[in-house]
Amino acid sequence: MSDKLKQDISIGANLKRLRKAAQLSQQDVSIKLDLLGLSTSRSIVSQMERGKYSIRVSVLRALKDIYKVDSYDEFFKDL
């Protein structure tokens, strides 16, 4: 089967695009996640954007609200 599911797709570039569209710094995102009980350092936000850190579903759900996107499709756009 030649159409295998691609593993380990990085959504990092989309995370960065959405963060910038929301006019937030990585530190801002880190603080907002922390306030939601999802302790995440600025360094981890950076690693997520570079595709070097596996994002938990709970963090992805929070980022959807923080970045004020309507759909999770925004995270996977153009992949």
Secondary structure as UniProt FT lines:
FT   HELIX           12..21
FT   TURN            22..23
FT   HELIX           26..35
FT   TURN            36..37
FT   HELIX           42..49
FT   TURN            50..51
FT   HELIX           57..66
FT   TURN            67..68
FT   HELIX           72..76
FT   TURN            77..78
//
